[in-house]
Amino acid sequence: MAKKAFDHYKGIPDLPDDPRVKKSRPKIMAVVDEDNCTGCQACVPFCPVDCIEPVPKEKYGFPIPPVQVRFNECTGCQVCARVCSKLTWDAIRLMPTDTFEKVYGIKVD
C-alpha cells in the first residue's frame, strides 16, 4: 500500500484557523493576584496562547502595572502559574472554571 505524503504528521493535531479560539472550555483558569504581582511579566513569553497582558497604566497609576489574563482566551494550561511560582512571587492562582464563574460573574466559553 502506498504511503501518504503526510502520514508522519498524523500525531500532530490540526491547528485552529484563529489561534485565539479555544477548542473546549478549560477545567481550570489562571487568575492573577494583582496585589501580589510585581509586573515583571516573566509569565508573558511562556503563555502558549498569548493571553497575558499588563493592566492598563491608567487603572492604578503605577509605573509598573501588574498583569492580567484575558479569560476567554485562557486554556488552563498552568504554564504561567508554574513560571510565576518558580521565577517570581507566586502571584498566579489556578481556580476551577465553575468556581471562577461564580466568584467573578464571568461566563467562560
C-alpha positions, -999 to +999 in steps of 0.1 A: +000+000+000+014+034-009+023+057+020+006+091+020+029+121+018+019+135+052+015+103+073+043+114+095+022+143+107-006+121+119+001+126+156+001+164+153-034+180+160-049+203+135-044+240+144-074+262+146-079+289+119-078+316+146-051+308+172-071+326+199-101+303+196-103+275+222-114+241+212-131+234+245-139+250+278-109+247+302-113+229+335-092+255+354-085+292+349-054+312+357-062+342+380-036+369+388-035+382+423-029+419+413-019+428+449+009+402+448+020+407+411+052+428+407+045+434+370+077+417+360+059+400+331+080+368+334+049+348+326+040+366+294+065+349+270+057+315+283+019+317+277+013+294+247-019+313+237-006+348+244-035+357+268-015+376+295-010+413+292-002+442+315-031+460+332-035+495+316-014+520+335-044+543+339-062+517+361-038+521+391-013+548+381+016+526+390+048+529+368+049+491+365+014+477+364+005+441+373-005+416+345-040+403+338-053+372+320-078+375+291-101+348+305-119+340+272-085+330+257-070+311+286-068+274+281-059+264+316-025+250+307-010+261+340+023+272+325+020+308+337+014+297+373+044+274+372+067+301+358+054+327+383+060+303+413+095+293+401+108+327+389+089+354+408+063+359+435+037+332+431+010+357+420-010+335+397-035+311+411-054+283+394-091+281+400-117+256+388-136+272+360-170+267+377-157+284+408-142+312+388-175+319+371-194+320+404-168+343+421-162+367+393-196+365+375-179+359+342-191+332+318-162+313+302-167+296+269 
